Amino acid sequence: MQGENLFNPSDPGVRLLAQAVQDLPPQALALVYGGPLPGLRQGATRWAIDVREQSAEEPAALVAPWAVDTTPRFRAAAVWPRAPRQGLLRGLPGPRSLGPAARRTPAVRRPQRQGAPSLARTITALLGSCETIERDRGYHLLAAEKTDRFDAKAAAELLAARYEIAEPLLGEVPLLSAPGVFCRKHLDDGTRALLTALAATELPTPRRVIDLGAGIGPLALWAAKRWPKGHVLAVESNVIAASLVRENAARLGCERVEALLSDGLPAAHPWRGTVELALVNPPTHAPPEAFAALVKPLPHWLREGGEAWFVVNRSGRLVQVLQDTRAQIETIEAPGFWIVRARWS
Ligand SMILES: C[S@@+](CC[C@H](N)C(=O)[O-])C[C@H]1O[C@@H](n2cnc3c(N)ncnc32)[C@H](O)[C@@H]1O
């Protein structure tokens, strides 16, 4: 999955955005949480949220929006505010880092389906203006200029936006969350179903637990609280989520939770073959190959007698992948979900 290109280069919206910035010198251009755009010269500054967006050919700095260096130095920022990343716009580092000579911040948007007007309102609130400068097959190319109406205070507040998830299953201290992560405002129902099933089951005390696809860490933190001597590795590819796992571990006093920013389980790691328990609320919308690539290394990480617990809303695809690894599988029905328990001998 390394170097996964987020864009379909023949998509009319992608072309529209690429054309709008292609004449700029690369050093004057920031590609904000998207890209690489087709046809651009190499060398633009690109920020990525997920390790899967990085590749040697198309380098990107993995950095959470609030940690971006916002020294004004760009003439333009190109933004592709895709649906799952809408929240990122709230913490858009682009406008803050545009230099005084900045002209336009293009962004494309499909109108009705994904809400160009609401995006335009967000951009206007930050930069002072926003207009549609071109349309193509349902896409709007929005452009905004950084003027002296740029609201630096509002931008800073948006970047600092956090949500608190109060969850009795995890104790009294609420989890911190932020725009740009899975289920950012509440505990996912699947996560709750998995935790409820685990809480009702007698399991041997594990010394090492992995949480694969950890998000902001609810499963990892729950495990650390339940087994006070256990160590937990929370594997997550999204840089915002991984940094929130660290923050949440510190808030909840769970220093035994370590966040590992990684595309799936790494090939080499001292924990390989030593883990007693894996907890997984997998990304069920992932393409089939990516989903299988995430799950298949699990048995190599477990020690003799170890087991993996999953939560899914449909079990077919997971069970198929697990059968390919010769797992012994038990499926447990929970309201709206399946808990899948897998062991390998
Ligand atoms: C369904 S969410 C579950 C998050 C968290 N465990 C929870 O229960 O709230 C799946 C998570 O897997 C992460 N993810 C997806 N693909 C991944 C990969 N290849 N490697 C690591 N994490 C991945 C996503 O970023 C997302 O946070």
Ligand as a Chemical Component Dictionary entry (heavy atoms), coordinates in Angstrom:
data_LIG
# 
_chem_comp.id                   LIG 
_chem_comp.type                 NON-POLYMER 
_chem_comp.pdbx_formal_charge   0 
_chem_comp.three_letter_code    LIG 
# 
loop_
_chem_comp_atom.comp_id 
_chem_comp_atom.atom_id 
_chem_comp_atom.alt_atom_id 
_chem_comp_atom.type_symbol 
_chem_comp_atom.charge 
_chem_comp_atom.model_Cartn_x 
_chem_comp_atom.model_Cartn_y 
_chem_comp_atom.model_Cartn_z 
_chem_comp_atom.pdbx_ordinal 
LIG C1  C1  C 0  -12.430 1.395 11.993 1  
LIG S1  S1  S 1  -11.118 2.411 12.522 2  
LIG C2  C2  C 0  -10.897 1.828 14.181 3  
LIG C3  C3  C 0  -10.149 2.797 15.055 4  
LIG C4  C4  C 0  -10.067 2.414 16.542 5  
LIG N1  N1  N 0  -9.452  1.106 16.715 6  
LIG C5  C5  C 0  -11.429 2.428 17.160 7  
LIG O1  O1  O 0  -11.909 1.337 17.509 8  
LIG O2  O2  O -1 -12.008 3.520 17.288 9  
LIG C6  C6  C 0  -9.754  1.740 11.640 10 
LIG C7  C7  C 0  -8.446  2.486 11.833 11 
LIG O3  O3  O 0  -7.448  1.789 11.083 12 
LIG C8  C8  C 0  -6.540  2.731 10.534 13 
LIG N2  N2  N 0  -5.907  2.095 9.384  14 
LIG C9  C9  C 0  -6.423  1.873 8.158  15 
LIG N3  N3  N 0  -5.532  1.264 7.376  16 
LIG C10 C10 C 0  -4.419  1.085 8.124  17 
LIG C11 C11 C 0  -3.136  0.539 7.861  18 
LIG N4  N4  N 0  -2.831  0.030 6.675  19 
LIG N5  N5  N 0  -2.240  0.520 8.857  20 
LIG C12 C12 C 0  -2.527  1.038 10.074 21 
LIG N6  N6  N 0  -3.720  1.599 10.368 22 
LIG C13 C13 C 0  -4.649  1.624 9.411  23 
LIG C14 C14 C 0  -7.429  3.917 10.190 24 
LIG O4  O4  O 0  -6.671  5.126 10.084 25 
LIG C15 C15 C 0  -8.413  3.931 11.356 26 
LIG O5  O5  O 0  -7.956  4.748 12.400 27 
# 
loop_
_chem_comp_bond.comp_id 
_chem_comp_bond.atom_id_1 
_chem_comp_bond.atom_id_2 
_chem_comp_bond.value_order 
_chem_comp_bond.pdbx_ordinal 
LIG C1  S1  SING 1  
LIG S1  C2  SING 2  
LIG S1  C6  SING 3  
LIG C2  C3  SING 4  
LIG C3  C4  SING 5  
LIG C4  N1  SING 6  
LIG C4  C5  SING 7  
LIG C5  O1  DOUB 8  
LIG C5  O2  SING 9  
LIG C6  C7  SING 10 
LIG C7  O3  SING 11 
LIG C7  C15 SING 12 
LIG O3  C8  SING 13 
LIG C8  N2  SING 14 
LIG C8  C14 SING 15 
LIG N2  C9  SING 16 
LIG N2  C13 SING 17 
LIG C9  N3  DOUB 18 
LIG N3  C10 SING 19 
LIG C10 C11 SING 20 
LIG C10 C13 DOUB 21 
LIG C11 N4  SING 22 
LIG C11 N5  DOUB 23 
LIG N5  C12 SING 24 
LIG C12 N6  DOUB 25 
LIG N6  C13 SING 26 
LIG C14 O4  SING 27 
LIG C14 C15 SING 28 
LIG C15 O5  SING 29 
# 
